[in-house]
């Protein structure tokens, strides 16, 4: 039996939430998970949208890269 391990070098994840605090908590939680597999944050991009009812909607894209 032969095992081969390949490390993930790049990973892009998408997040969404109804408020900024929730979005931040989701991202911070995933940073800890990815740190365990030796990935660090390379870049973050985020946007906010306000719908016709005045409700805000936040999204983010986080690019993780091998340390």
CHARMM-style PDB file with segment names, atoms N, HN, CA, C and O in Angstrom:
ATOM      1  N   UNK     1       0.836  -1.172   0.000  1.00  0.00      PROA
ATOM      2  CA  UNK     1       0.000   0.000   0.000  1.00  0.00      PROA
ATOM      3  C   UNK     1       0.888   1.244   0.000  1.00  0.00      PROA
ATOM      4  O   UNK     1       1.778   1.377   0.840  1.00  0.00      PROA
ATOM      5  N   UNK     2       0.649   2.132  -0.922  1.00  0.00      PROA
ATOM      6  HN  UNK     2      -0.074   2.024  -1.604  1.00  0.00      PROA
ATOM      7  CA  UNK     2       1.472   3.315  -1.076  1.00  0.00      PROA
ATOM      8  C   UNK     2       0.613   4.571  -0.879  1.00  0.00      PROA
ATOM      9  O   UNK     2      -0.378   4.763  -1.584  1.00  0.00      PROA
ATOM     10  N   UNK     3       0.993   5.416   0.073  1.00  0.00      PROA
ATOM     11  HN  UNK     3       1.798   5.259   0.645  1.00  0.00      PROA
ATOM     12  CA  UNK     3       0.266   6.656   0.332  1.00  0.00      PROA
ATOM     13  C   UNK     3       1.065   7.832  -0.201  1.00  0.00      PROA
ATOM     14  O   UNK     3       2.279   7.912  -0.015  1.00  0.00      PROA
ATOM     15  N   UNK     4       0.372   8.734  -0.862  1.00  0.00      PROA
ATOM     16  HN  UNK     4      -0.615   8.669  -1.013  1.00  0.00      PROA
ATOM     17  CA  UNK     4       0.994   9.966  -1.325  1.00  0.00      PROA
ATOM     18  C   UNK     4       0.169  11.135  -0.809  1.00  0.00      PROA
ATOM     19  O   UNK     4      -1.057  11.152  -0.923  1.00  0.00      PROA
ATOM     20  N   UNK     5       0.860  12.099  -0.247  1.00  0.00      PROA
ATOM     21  HN  UNK     5       1.856  12.085  -0.155  1.00  0.00      PROA
ATOM     22  CA  UNK     5       0.196  13.287   0.254  1.00  0.00      PROA
ATOM     23  C   UNK     5       0.587  14.485  -0.593  1.00  0.00      PROA
ATOM     24  O   UNK     5       1.768  14.727  -0.842  1.00  0.00      PROA
ATOM     25  N   UNK     6      -0.402  15.221  -1.025  1.00  0.00      PROA
ATOM     26  HN  UNK     6      -1.361  15.024  -0.823  1.00  0.00      PROA
ATOM     27  CA  UNK     6      -0.151  16.450  -1.766  1.00  0.00      PROA
ATOM     28  C   UNK     6      -0.737  17.599  -0.962  1.00  0.00      PROA
ATOM     29  O   UNK     6      -1.901  17.557  -0.564  1.00  0.00      PROA
ATOM     30  N   UNK     7       0.063  18.615  -0.727  1.00  0.00      PROA
ATOM     31  HN  UNK     7       1.008  18.649  -1.050  1.00  0.00      PROA
ATOM     32  CA  UNK     7      -0.407  19.769   0.019  1.00  0.00      PROA
ATOM     33  C   UNK     7      -1.211  20.693  -0.883  1.00  0.00      PROA
ATOM     34  O   UNK     7      -0.879  20.890  -2.052  1.00  0.00      PROA
ATOM     35  N   UNK     8      -2.256  21.247  -0.329  1.00  0.00      PROA
ATOM     36  HN  UNK     8      -2.525  21.087   0.621  1.00  0.00      PROA
ATOM     37  CA  UNK     8      -3.041  22.245  -1.049  1.00  0.00      PROA
ATOM     38  C   UNK     8      -2.222  23.530  -1.072  1.00  0.00      PROA
ATOM     39  O   UNK     8      -1.746  23.976  -0.028  1.00  0.00      PROA
ATOM     40  N   UNK     9      -2.054  24.123  -2.238  1.00  0.00      PROA
ATOM     41  HN  UNK     9      -2.441  23.761  -3.086  1.00  0.00      PROA
ATOM     42  CA  UNK     9      -1.263  25.349  -2.347  1.00  0.00      PROA
ATOM     43  C   UNK     9      -2.125  26.593  -2.411  1.00  0.00      PROA
ATOM     44  O   UNK     9      -1.733  27.640  -1.895  1.00  0.00      PROA
ATOM     45  N   UNK    10      -3.279  26.504  -3.025  1.00  0.00      PROA
ATOM     46  HN  UNK    10      -3.598  25.654  -3.444  1.00  0.00      PROA
ATOM     47  CA  UNK    10      -4.201  27.637  -3.156  1.00  0.00      PROA
ATOM     48  C   UNK    10      -5.614  27.159  -2.860  1.00  0.00      PROA
ATOM     49  O   UNK    10      -6.001  26.043  -3.207  1.00  0.00      PROA
ATOM     50  N   UNK    11      -6.371  28.032  -2.211  1.00  0.00      PROA
ATOM     51  HN  UNK    11      -6.056  28.938  -1.929  1.00  0.00      PROA
ATOM     52  CA  UNK    11      -7.764  27.709  -1.899  1.00  0.00      PROA
ATOM     53  C   UNK    11      -8.530  29.024  -1.853  1.00  0.00      PROA
ATOM     54  O   UNK    11      -8.107  29.974  -1.195  1.00  0.00      PROA
ATOM     55  N   UNK    12      -9.652  29.073  -2.548  1.00  0.00      PROA
ATOM     56  HN  UNK    12      -9.996  28.301  -3.082  1.00  0.00      PROA
ATOM     57  CA  UNK    12     -10.482  30.273  -2.546  1.00  0.00      PROA
ATOM     58  C   UNK    12     -11.832  29.900  -1.943  1.00  0.00      PROA
ATOM     59  O   UNK    12     -12.459  28.917  -2.339  1.00  0.00      PROA
ATOM     60  N   UNK    13     -12.266  30.712  -0.972  1.00  0.00      PROA
ATOM     61  HN  UNK    13     -11.756  31.510  -0.650  1.00  0.00      PROA
ATOM     62  CA  UNK    13     -13.530  30.440  -0.299  1.00  0.00      PROA
ATOM     63  C   UNK    13     -14.424  31.670  -0.358  1.00  0.00      PROA
ATOM     64  O   UNK    13     -13.946  32.804  -0.349  1.00  0.00      PROA
ATOM     65  N   UNK    14     -15.729  31.426  -0.420  1.00  0.00      PROA
ATOM     66  HN  UNK    14     -16.117  30.504  -0.427  1.00  0.00      PROA
ATOM     67  CA  UNK    14     -16.723  32.474  -0.525  1.00  0.00      PROA
ATOM     68  C   UNK    14     -17.578  32.492   0.739  1.00  0.00      PROA
ATOM     69  O   UNK    14     -17.949  31.440   1.260  1.00  0.00      PROA
ATOM     70  N   UNK    15     -17.884  33.673   1.220  1.00  0.00      PROA
ATOM     71  HN  UNK    15     -17.583  34.527   0.797  1.00  0.00      PROA
ATOM     72  CA  UNK    15     -18.665  33.835   2.444  1.00  0.00      PROA
ATOM     73  C   UNK    15     -19.778  34.834   2.206  1.00  0.00      PROA
ATOM     74  O   UNK    15     -19.653  35.734   1.375  1.00  0.00      PROA
ATOM     75  N   UNK    16     -20.888  34.668   2.954  1.00  0.00      PROA
ATOM     76  HN  UNK    16     -20.989  33.937   3.629  1.00  0.00      PROA
ATOM     77  CA  UNK    16     -22.001  35.610   2.860  1.00  0.00      PROA
ATOM     78  C   UNK    16     -22.677  35.724   4.217  1.00  0.00      PROA
ATOM     79  O   UNK    16     -22.685  34.774   5.000  1.00  0.00      PROA
ATOM     80  N   UNK    17     -23.246  36.900   4.490  1.00  0.00      PROA
ATOM     81  HN  UNK    17     -23.239  37.672   3.854  1.00  0.00      PROA
ATOM     82  CA  UNK    17     -23.938  37.126   5.754  1.00  0.00      PROA
ATOM     83  C   UNK    17     -24.818  38.362   5.641  1.00  0.00      PROA
ATOM     84  O   UNK    17     -24.664  39.179   4.733  1.00  0.00      PROA
ATOM     85  N   UNK    18     -25.729  38.474   6.572  1.00  0.00      PROA
ATOM     86  HN  UNK    18     -25.854  37.811   7.309  1.00  0.00      PROA
ATOM     87  CA  UNK    18     -26.632  39.615   6.599  1.00  0.00      PROA
ATOM     88  C   UNK    18     -26.058  40.816   7.327  1.00  0.00      PROA
ATOM     89  O   UNK    18     -26.573  41.927   7.200  1.00  0.00      PROA
ATOM     90  N   UNK    19     -24.981  40.597   8.097  1.00  0.00      PROA
ATOM     91  HN  UNK    19     -24.563  39.695   8.199  1.00  0.00      PROA
ATOM     92  CA  UNK    19     -24.331  41.719   8.773  1.00  0.00      PROA
ATOM     93  C   UNK    19     -22.822  41.490   8.807  1.00  0.00      PROA
ATOM     94  O   UNK    19     -22.340  40.370   8.638  1.00  0.00      PROA
ATOM     95  N   UNK    20     -22.103  42.566   9.026  1.00  0.00      PROA
ATOM     96  HN  UNK    20     -22.495  43.475   9.162  1.00  0.00      PROA
ATOM     97  CA  UNK    20     -20.644  42.533   8.945  1.00  0.00      PROA
ATOM     98  C   UNK    20     -20.011  41.696  10.055  1.00  0.00      PROA
ATOM     99  O   UNK    20     -19.016  41.012   9.814  1.00  0.00      PROA
ATOM    100  N   UNK    21     -20.567  41.738  11.260  1.00  0.00      PROA
ATOM    101  HN  UNK    21     -21.375  42.293  11.455  1.00  0.00      PROA
ATOM    102  CA  UNK    21     -20.007  40.962  12.371  1.00  0.00      PROA
ATOM    103  C   UNK    21     -20.087  39.460  12.101  1.00  0.00      PROA
ATOM    104  O   UNK    21     -19.138  38.725  12.375  1.00  0.00      PROA
ATOM    105  N   UNK    22     -21.201  39.014  11.574  1.00  0.00      PROA
ATOM    106  HN  UNK    22     -21.972  39.611  11.351  1.00  0.00      PROA
ATOM    107  CA  UNK    22     -21.367  37.597  11.257  1.00  0.00      PROA
ATOM    108  C   UNK    22     -20.397  37.181  10.167  1.00  0.00      PROA
ATOM    109  O   UNK    22     -19.801  36.106  10.238  1.00  0.00      PROA
ATOM    110  N   UNK    23     -20.239  38.020   9.166  1.00  0.00      PROA
ATOM    111  HN  UNK    23     -20.723  38.892   9.108  1.00  0.00      PROA
ATOM    112  CA  UNK    23     -19.298  37.732   8.084  1.00  0.00      PROA
ATOM    113  C   UNK    23     -17.882  37.611   8.632  1.00  0.00      PROA
ATOM    114  O   UNK    23     -17.146  36.698   8.258  1.00  0.00      PROA
ATOM    115  N   UNK    24     -17.502  38.518   9.506  1.00  0.00      PROA
ATOM    116  HN  UNK    24     -18.100  39.260   9.810  1.00  0.00      PROA
ATOM    117  CA  UNK    24     -16.172  38.493  10.102  1.00  0.00      PROA
ATOM    118  C   UNK    24     -15.961  37.220  10.916  1.00  0.00      PROA
ATOM    119  O   UNK    24     -14.889  36.618  10.845  1.00  0.00      PROA
ATOM    120  N   UNK    25     -16.954  36.805  11.681  1.00  0.00      PROA
ATOM    121  HN  UNK    25     -17.824  37.294  11.738  1.00  0.00      PROA
ATOM    122  CA  UNK    25     -16.834  35.577  12.483  1.00  0.00      PROA
ATOM    123  C   UNK    25     -16.664  34.353  11.594  1.00  0.00      PROA
ATOM    124  O   UNK    25     -15.865  33.469  11.901  1.00  0.00      PROA
ATOM    125  N   UNK    26     -17.409  34.295  10.496  1.00  0.00      PROA
ATOM    126  HN  UNK    26     -18.059  35.013  10.246  1.00  0.00      PROA
ATOM    127  CA  UNK    26     -17.298  33.172   9.561  1.00  0.00      PROA
ATOM    128  C   UNK    26     -15.891  33.097   8.977  1.00  0.00      PROA
ATOM    129  O   UNK    26     -15.300  32.021   8.894  1.00  0.00      PROA
ATOM    130  N   UNK    27     -15.362  34.247   8.575  1.00  0.00      PROA
ATOM    131  HN  UNK    27     -15.842  35.122   8.642  1.00  0.00      PROA
ATOM    132  CA  UNK    27     -14.024  34.283   7.974  1.00  0.00      PROA
ATOM    133  C   UNK    27     -12.967  33.901   9.002  1.00  0.00      PROA
ATOM    134  O   UNK    27     -12.079  33.102   8.704  1.00  0.00      PROA
ATOM    135  N   UNK    28     -13.049  34.460  10.214  1.00  0.00      PROA
ATOM    136  HN  UNK    28     -13.770  35.109  10.456  1.00  0.00      PROA
ATOM    137  CA  UNK    28     -12.072  34.157  11.260  1.00  0.00      PROA
ATOM    138  C   UNK    28     -12.087  32.676  11.623  1.00  0.00      PROA
ATOM    139  O   UNK    28     -11.035  32.083  11.863  1.00  0.00      PROA
ATOM    140  N   UNK    29     -13.252  32.091  11.663  1.00  0.00      PROA
ATOM    141  HN  UNK    29     -14.107  32.573  11.468  1.00  0.00      PROA
ATOM    142  CA  UNK    29     -13.361  30.663  11.967  1.00  0.00      PROA
ATOM    143  C   UNK    29     -12.677  29.825  10.891  1.00  0.00      PROA
ATOM    144  O   UNK    29     -11.990  28.852  11.203  1.00  0.00      PROA
ATOM    145  N   UNK    30     -12.863  30.198   9.634  1.00  0.00      PROA
ATOM    146  HN  UNK    30     -13.421  30.989   9.380  1.00  0.00      PROA
ATOM    147  CA  UNK    30     -12.252  29.440   8.538  1.00  0.00      PROA
ATOM    148  C   UNK    30     -10.746  29.669   8.459  1.00  0.00      PROA
ATOM    149  O   UNK    30     -10.010  28.792   8.007  1.00  0.00      PROA
ATOM    150  N   UNK    31     -10.284  30.831   8.890  1.00  0.00      PROA
ATOM    151  HN  UNK    31     -10.882  31.544   9.257  1.00  0.00      PROA
ATOM    152  CA  UNK    31      -8.846  31.085   8.939  1.00  0.00      PROA
ATOM    153  C   UNK    31      -8.180  30.087   9.880  1.00  0.00      PROA
ATOM    154  O   UNK    31      -7.112  29.557   9.573  1.00  0.00      PROA
ATOM    155  N   UNK    32      -8.807  29.834  11.019  1.00  0.00      PROA
ATOM    156  HN  UNK    32      -9.675  30.264  11.268  1.00  0.00      PROA
ATOM    157  CA  UNK    32      -8.256  28.863  11.979  1.00  0.00      PROA
ATOM    158  C   UNK    32      -8.225  27.464  11.387  1.00  0.00      PROA
ATOM    159  O   UNK    32      -7.248  26.736  11.565  1.00  0.00      PROA
ATOM    160  N   UNK    33      -9.282  27.082  10.685  1.00  0.00      PROA
ATOM    161  HN  UNK    33     -10.075  27.673  10.540  1.00  0.00      PROA
ATOM    162  CA  UNK    33      -9.337  25.757  10.055  1.00  0.00      PROA
ATOM    163  C   UNK    33      -8.223  25.618   9.021  1.00  0.00      PROA
ATOM    164  O   UNK    33      -7.533  24.600   8.978  1.00  0.00      PROA
ATOM    165  N   UNK    34      -8.051  26.643   8.192  1.00  0.00      PROA
ATOM    166  HN  UNK    34      -8.612  27.471   8.227  1.00  0.00      PROA
ATOM    167  CA  UNK    34      -7.046  26.579   7.131  1.00  0.00      PROA
ATOM    168  C   UNK    34      -5.625  26.699   7.666  1.00  0.00      PROA
ATOM    169  O   UNK    34      -4.684  26.212   7.040  1.00  0.00      PROA
ATOM    170  N   UNK    35      -5.463  27.332   8.798  1.00  0.00      PROA
ATOM    171  HN  UNK    35      -6.228  27.728   9.307  1.00  0.00      PROA
ATOM    172  CA  UNK    35      -4.137  27.417   9.425  1.00  0.00      PROA
ATOM    173  C   UNK    35      -3.632  26.011   9.781  1.00  0.00      PROA
ATOM    174  O   UNK    35      -2.432  25.740   9.723  1.00  0.00      PROA
ATOM    175  N   UNK    36      -4.564  25.126  10.149  1.00  0.00      PROA
ATOM    176  HN  UNK    36      -5.538  25.346  10.195  1.00  0.00      PROA
ATOM    177  CA  UNK    36      -4.204  23.750  10.498  1.00  0.00      PROA
ATOM    178  C   UNK    36      -3.646  22.985   9.301  1.00  0.00      PROA
ATOM    179  O   UNK    36      -2.881  22.036   9.477  1.00  0.00      PROA
ATOM    180  N   UNK    37      -4.019  23.386   8.092  1.00  0.00      PROA
ATOM    181  HN  UNK    37      -4.640  24.156   7.949  1.00  0.00      PROA
ATOM    182  CA  UNK    37      -3.473  22.725   6.895  1.00  0.00      PROA
ATOM    183  C   UNK    37      -2.450  23.622   6.200  1.00  0.00      PROA
ATOM    184  O   UNK    37      -2.219  23.519   4.995  1.00  0.00      PROA
ATOM    185  N   UNK    38      -1.841  24.508   6.998  1.00  0.00      PROA
ATOM    186  HN  UNK    38      -2.028  24.592   7.977  1.00  0.00      PROA
ATOM    187  CA  UNK    38      -0.720  25.352   6.579  1.00  0.00      PROA
ATOM    188  C   UNK    38      -1.056  26.348   5.471  1.00  0.00      PROA
ATOM    189  O   UNK    38      -0.223  26.629   4.609  1.00  0.00      PROA
ATOM    190  N   UNK    39      -2.274  26.877   5.499  1.00  0.00      PROA
ATOM    191  HN  UNK    39      -2.950  26.648   6.200  1.00  0.00      PROA
ATOM    192  CA  UNK    39      -2.660  27.913   4.550  1.00  0.00      PROA
ATOM    193  C   UNK    39      -2.851  29.228   5.292  1.00  0.00      PROA
ATOM    194  O   UNK    39      -3.433  29.258   6.377  1.00  0.00      PROA
ATOM    195  N   UNK    40      -2.366  30.299   4.710  1.00  0.00      PROA
ATOM    196  HN  UNK    40      -1.893  30.274   3.829  1.00  0.00      PROA
ATOM    197  CA  UNK    40      -2.541  31.631   5.276  1.00  0.00      PROA
ATOM    198  C   UNK    40      -3.328  32.505   4.314  1.00  0.00      PROA
ATOM    199  O   UNK    40      -3.443  32.186   3.130  1.00  0.00      PROA
ATOM    200  N   UNK    41      -3.865  33.594   4.813  1.00  0.00      PROA
ATOM    201  HN  UNK    41      -3.772  33.853   5.775  1.00  0.00      PROA
ATOM    202  CA  UNK    41      -4.651  34.509   3.981  1.00  0.00      PROA
ATOM    203  C   UNK    41      -3.719  35.266   3.044  1.00  0.00      PROA
ATOM    204  O   UNK    41      -2.749  35.887   3.478  1.00  0.00      PROA
ATOM    205  N   UNK    42      -4.025  35.203   1.767  1.00  0.00      PROA
ATOM    206  HN  UNK    42      -4.813  34.698   1.415  1.00  0.00      PROA
ATOM    207  CA  UNK    42      -3.260  35.930   0.753  1.00  0.00      PROA
ATOM    208  C   UNK    42      -3.962  37.239   0.399  1.00  0.00      PROA
ATOM    209  O   UNK    42      -3.326  38.287   0.295  1.00  0.00      PROA
ATOM    210  N   UNK    43      -5.283  37.166   0.214  1.00  0.00      PROA
ATOM    211  HN  UNK    43      -5.800  36.314   0.299  1.00  0.00      PROA
ATOM    212  CA  UNK    43      -6.039  38.387  -0.080  1.00  0.00      PROA
ATOM    213  C   UNK    43      -7.505  38.207   0.295  1.00  0.00      PROA
ATOM    214  O   UNK    43      -8.019  37.092   0.387  1.00  0.00      PROA
ATOM    215  N   UNK    44      -8.154  39.342   0.508  1.00  0.00      PROA
ATOM    216  HN  UNK    44      -7.736  40.247   0.434  1.00  0.00      PROA
ATOM    217  CA  UNK    44      -9.584  39.362   0.841  1.00  0.00      PROA
ATOM    218  C   UNK    44     -10.259  40.425  -0.015  1.00  0.00      PROA
ATOM    219  O   UNK    44      -9.755  41.539  -0.160  1.00  0.00      PROA
ATOM    220  N   UNK    45     -11.398  40.065  -0.576  1.00  0.00      PROA
ATOM    221  HN  UNK    45     -11.808  39.160  -0.458  1.00  0.00      PROA
ATOM    222  CA  UNK    45     -12.194  41.015  -1.347  1.00  0.00      PROA
ATOM    223  C   UNK    45     -13.620  40.935  -0.816  1.00  0.00      PROA
ATOM    224  O   UNK    45     -14.141  39.842  -0.592  1.00  0.00      PROA
ATOM    225  N   UNK    46     -14.249  42.083  -0.616  1.00  0.00      PROA
ATOM    226  HN  UNK    46     -13.826  42.970  -0.798  1.00  0.00      PROA
ATOM    227  CA  UNK    46     -15.606  42.048  -0.067  1.00  0.00      PROA
ATOM    228  C   UNK    46     -16.487  43.089  -0.748  1.00  0.00      PROA
ATOM    229  O   UNK    46     -16.012  44.068  -1.323  1.00  0.00      PROA
ATOM    230  N   UNK    47     -17.782  42.837  -0.658  1.00  0.00      PROA
ATOM    231  HN  UNK    47     -18.169  42.042  -0.191  1.00  0.00      PROA
ATOM    232  CA  UNK    47     -18.766  43.758  -1.230  1.00  0.00      PROA
ATOM    233  C   UNK    47     -19.986  43.830  -0.332  1.00  0.00      PROA
ATOM    234  O   UNK    47     -20.268  42.910   0.437  1.00  0.00      PROA
ATOM    235  N   UNK    48     -20.705  44.938  -0.442  1.00  0.00      PROA
ATOM    236  HN  UNK    48     -20.476  45.685  -1.066  1.00  0.00      PROA
ATOM    237  CA  UNK    48     -21.959  45.109   0.276  1.00  0.00      PROA
ATOM    238  C   UNK    48     -23.034  45.491  -0.729  1.00  0.00      PROA
ATOM    239  O   UNK    48     -22.809  46.293  -1.635  1.00  0.00      PROA
ATOM    240  N   UNK    49     -24.188  44.906  -0.548  1.00  0.00      PROA
ATOM    241  HN  UNK    49     -24.371  44.254   0.189  1.00  0.00      PROA
ATOM    242  CA  UNK    49     -25.317  45.205  -1.428  1.00  0.00      PROA
ATOM    243  C   UNK    49     -26.501  45.614  -0.561  1.00  0.00      PROA
ATOM    244  O   UNK    49     -26.747  45.004   0.480  1.00  0.00      PROA
ATOM    245  N   UNK    50     -27.227  46.629  -0.976  1.00  0.00      PROA
ATOM    246  HN  UNK    50     -27.027  47.124  -1.822  1.00  0.00      PROA
ATOM    247  CA  UNK    50     -28.451  47.044  -0.294  1.00  0.00      PROA
ATOM    248  C   UNK    50     -29.610  46.789  -1.255  1.00  0.00      PROA
ATOM    249  O   UNK    50     -29.643  47.334  -2.358  1.00  0.00      PROA
ATOM    250  N   UNK    51     -30.567  45.951  -0.824  1.00  0.00      PROA
ATOM    251  HN  UNK    51     -30.540  45.508   0.073  1.00  0.00      PROA
ATOM    252  CA  UNK    51     -31.690  45.653  -1.713  1.00  0.00      PROA
ATOM    253  C   UNK    51     -32.751  46.748  -1.648  1.00  0.00      PROA
ATOM    254  O   UNK    51     -32.596  47.729  -0.921  1.00  0.00      PROA
ATOM    255  N   UNK    52     -33.811  46.578  -2.397  1.00  0.00      PROA
ATOM    256  HN  UNK    52     -33.937  45.780  -2.987  1.00  0.00      PROA
ATOM    257  CA  UNK    52     -34.841  47.616  -2.484  1.00  0.00      PROA
ATOM    258  C   UNK    52     -35.575  47.860  -1.166  1.00  0.00      PROA
ATOM    259  O   UNK    52     -36.212  48.901  -1.001  1.00  0.00      PROA
ATOM    260  N   UNK    53     -35.494  46.910  -0.225  1.00  0.00      PROA
ATOM    261  HN  UNK    53     -34.977  46.065  -0.360  1.00  0.00      PROA
ATOM    262  CA  UNK    53     -36.120  47.073   1.095  1.00  0.00      PROA
ATOM    263  C   UNK    53     -35.169  47.711   2.111  1.00  0.00      PROA
ATOM    264  O   UNK    53     -35.543  47.905   3.268  1.00  0.00      PROA
ATOM    265  N   UNK    54     -33.966  48.033   1.696  1.00  0.00      PROA
ATOM    266  HN  UNK    54     -33.663  47.876   0.756  1.00  0.00      PROA
ATOM    267  CA  UNK    54     -32.991  48.651   2.585  1.00  0.00      PROA
ATOM    268  C   UNK    54     -32.173  47.668   3.397  1.00  0.00      PROA
ATOM    269  O   UNK    54     -31.398  48.074   4.262  1.00  0.00      PROA
ATOM    270  N   UNK    55     -32.334  46.379   3.131  1.00  0.00      PROA
ATOM    271  HN  UNK    55     -32.964  46.049   2.429  1.00  0.00      PROA
ATOM    272  CA  UNK    55     -31.562  45.359   3.846  1.00  0.00      PROA
ATOM    273  C   UNK    55     -30.180  45.236   3.221  1.00  0.00      PROA
ATOM    274  O   UNK    55     -30.023  45.269   2.001  1.00  0.00      PROA
ATOM    275  N   UNK    56     -29.181  45.092   4.090  1.00  0.00      PROA
ATOM    276  HN  UNK    56     -29.309  45.065   5.082  1.00  0.00      PROA
ATOM    277  CA  UNK    56     -27.812  44.943   3.597  1.00  0.00      PROA
ATOM    278  C   UNK    56     -27.449  43.467   3.487  1.00  0.00      PROA
ATOM    279  O   UNK    56     -27.965  42.621   4.217  1.00  0.00      PROA
ATOM    280  N   UNK    57     -26.562  43.192   2.568  1.00  0.00      PROA
ATOM    281  HN  UNK    57     -26.143  43.879   1.974  1.00  0.00      PROA
ATOM    282  CA  UNK    57     -26.104  41.839   2.302  1.00  0.00      PROA
ATOM    283  C   UNK    57     -24.609  41.925   2.031  1.00  0.00      PROA
ATOM    284  O   UNK    57     -24.178  42.648   1.133  1.00  0.00      PROA
ATOM    285  N   UNK    58     -23.820  41.192   2.803  1.00  0.00      PROA
ATOM    286  HN  UNK    58     -24.170  40.604   3.533  1.00  0.00      PROA
ATOM    287  CA  UNK    58     -22.366  41.255   2.694  1.00  0.00      PROA
ATOM    288  C   UNK    58     -21.819  39.949   2.126  1.00  0.00      PROA
ATOM    289  O   UNK    58     -22.273  38.865   2.492  1.00  0.00      PROA
ATOM    290  N   UNK    59     -20.846  40.061   1.235  1.00  0.00      PROA
ATOM    291  HN  UNK    59     -20.477  40.942   0.938  1.00  0.00      PROA
ATOM    292  CA  UNK    59     -20.158  38.891   0.695  1.00  0.00      PROA
ATOM    293  C   UNK    59     -18.656  39.135   0.744  1.00  0.00      PROA
ATOM    294  O   UNK    59     -18.193  40.275   0.741  1.00  0.00      PROA
ATOM    295  N   UNK    60     -17.908  38.037   0.789  1.00  0.00      PROA
ATOM    296  HN  UNK    60     -18.285  37.110   0.792  1.00  0.00      PROA
ATOM    297  CA  UNK    60     -16.444  38.145   0.779  1.00  0.00      PROA
ATOM    298  C   UNK    60     -15.851  36.941   0.064  1.00  0.00      PROA
ATOM    299  O   UNK    60     -16.400  35.840   0.086  1.00  0.00      PROA
ATOM    300  N   UNK    61     -14.710  37.190  -0.571  1.00  0.00      PROA
ATOM    301  HN  UNK    61     -14.264  38.084  -0.589  1.00  0.00      PROA
ATOM    302  CA  UNK    61     -13.929  36.131  -1.192  1.00  0.00      PROA
ATOM    303  C   UNK    61     -12.559  36.187  -0.522  1.00  0.00      PROA
ATOM    304  O   UNK    61     -11.911  37.233  -0.497  1.00  0.00      PROA
ATOM    305  N   UNK    62     -12.124  35.043   0.022  1.00  0.00      PROA
ATOM    306  HN  UNK    62     -12.650  34.193   0.001  1.00  0.00      PROA
ATOM    307  CA  UNK    62     -10.830  34.979   0.692  1.00  0.00      PROA
ATOM    308  C   UNK    62      -9.950  33.980  -0.054  1.00  0.00      PROA
ATOM    309  O   UNK    62     -10.335  32.831  -0.270  1.00  0.00      PROA
ATOM    310  N   UNK    63      -8.772  34.438  -0.439  1.00  0.00      PROA
ATOM    311  HN  UNK    63      -8.460  35.371  -0.264  1.00  0.00      PROA
ATOM    312  CA  UNK    63      -7.804  33.594  -1.132  1.00  0.00      PROA
ATOM    313  C   UNK    63      -6.765  33.163  -0.111  1.00  0.00      PROA
ATOM    314  O   UNK    63      -6.046  33.989   0.451  1.00  0.00      PROA
ATOM    315  N   UNK    64      -6.696  31.857   0.123  1.00  0.00      PROA
ATOM    316  HN  UNK    64      -7.280  31.185  -0.333  1.00  0.00      PROA
ATOM    317  CA  UNK    64      -5.706  31.281   1.027  1.00  0.00      PROA
ATOM    318  C   UNK    64      -4.574  30.701   0.201  1.00  0.00      PROA
ATOM    319  O   UNK    64      -4.810  30.113  -0.855  1.00  0.00      PROA
ATOM    320  N   UNK    65      -3.339  30.863   0.679  1.00  0.00      PROA
ATOM    321  HN  UNK    65      -3.148  31.340   1.537  1.00  0.00      PROA
ATOM    322  CA  UNK    65      -2.166  30.337  -0.002  1.00  0.00      PROA
ATOM    323  C   UNK    65      -1.272  29.613   0.983  1.00  0.00      PROA
ATOM    324  O   UNK    65      -1.272  29.899   2.180  1.00  0.00      PROA
ATOM    325  N   UNK    66      -0.507  28.664   0.449  1.00  0.00      PROA
ATOM    326  HN  UNK    66      -0.507  28.432  -0.524  1.00  0.00      PROA
ATOM    327  CA  UNK    66       0.440  27.919   1.269  1.00  0.00      PROA
ATOM    328  C   UNK    66       1.450  28.873   1.879  1.00  0.00      PROA
ATOM    329  O   UNK    66       1.948  29.780   1.212  1.00  0.00      PROA
ATOM    330  N   UNK    67       1.747  28.661   3.157  1.00  0.00      PROA
ATOM    331  HN  UNK    67       1.342  27.925   3.699  1.00  0.00      PROA
ATOM    332  CA  UNK    67       2.717  29.519   3.857  1.00  0.00      PROA
ATOM    333  C   UNK    67       4.125  29.214   3.435  1.00  0.00      PROA
ATOM    334  OT1 UNK    67       5.065  29.841   3.924  1.00  0.00      PROA
TER     335      UNK     67
END
